[in-house]
Amino acid sequence: MKTLNTKLSDTLSTAHSIGAALILLLLTGFSQTFAADRALFQLNGMDYLESELPSGSQLALYELDNDYYQKVQLLIDEALFDIYLDEEAKREGKTRDEIRTARLLVAEPDESSVRGLYEVLRGRIKQPYEVIREQLAEHLHQQQIDAKKVELLADYRRKSAFRILLPRPVSPFVAIQTQGFPVRGNPKAPVTIVEFADYQCPHCKTASQTVKRVAKRFEGKVKVVYMDYLVTGSPISRLVAQGGVCADKQGKFWAYHDLAYKHQHELSKDSPVDLAEEIGLDQKPFKHCLKSEEAIAKVKQAEQEARRLQLNSTPSVFVNGKRVVLHDIEQDVIEAVEKALK
């Protein structure tokens, strides 16, 4: 049986990249990096554990751990690709560069694809198509190469009994004060999704639509709680959020919420009243409530909870008190719900 050092030596002799060596050292030397409850420091002879930090600090540490984990994953991919190129070059009697070129060969993007990307980005780039076309084409071409590389690595992992030894960070459990905030779904559901969001945050619109679909998929087993966290600093967002409090008083928060996100790009200081009218709210009490101390205080209460948890972005989504890192939003939330249900 090979010893660990022998296995490392064999593998490193196959990979001619600093990245591969670095990753192998990371995997073997820091296997306890993300221990469930680490001792972080010692004071007066006593160890202080991660779980003894305030909730917000635990979440902030989790974010750092997760960022590190993702960067290690990228380095692992580079190391694996180097090993793959070496093996294929040896097998086919060619150079690494020849193998790389052949394996990552993709067609140039067609004109319609380049033009389509331009139309999507037109509002942001503010340059004529002819000026920016080559950069857009190069971007699309690189995307195709990256996708091909991901596909090759996925196949290589399957065939090579690959597994990451570095433990994945585990989100700490935090108790979120959700009492009194709007709930969608079965109030007694075993799984609670809490979403902190801003009505003028584009990703929040995507997240809210996704969470709604997930709640429908797990109907009866999931409830959703929405809490305002106005990271854009927009007075319009604040006014729309206060309108949500008033819509909730008339039992129509979710109709108001969904409509506000539907019209996200058109929101203005007049939007709360317009939205209220469209969903059939009683206008007189709504207008009286809109700028009331009650509405202002309710929005601030949600923001204070977000700041207590040291959240720094929206959307921030929790499933049964555990933060969900959002990459593929729908799949990530579904997996978190399924894990919670188990």
Secondary structure, DSSP 8 states (H G I E B T S, - for coil): ---HHHHHHHHHHH---HHHHHHHHHHHH-TTTT-TT-EEEEETTEEEEGGGS-HHHHHHHHHHHHHHHHHHHHHHHHHHHHHHHHHHHHHHT--HHHHHHHHT------HHHHHHHHHHHHHHH-S-HHHHHHHHHHHHHHHHHHHHHHHHHHHHHHHTT----S------B-----TTS-EEE-TT-SEEEEEEE-TT-HHHHHHHHHHHHHHHHTTTTEEEEEEE--TT--HHHHHHHHHHHHHHHTT-HHHHHHHHHHTGGG--TTHHHHHHHHTT--HHHHHHHHTSHHHHHHHHHHHHHHHHTT--SS-EEEETTEEE--SSHHHHHHHHHHHHH-
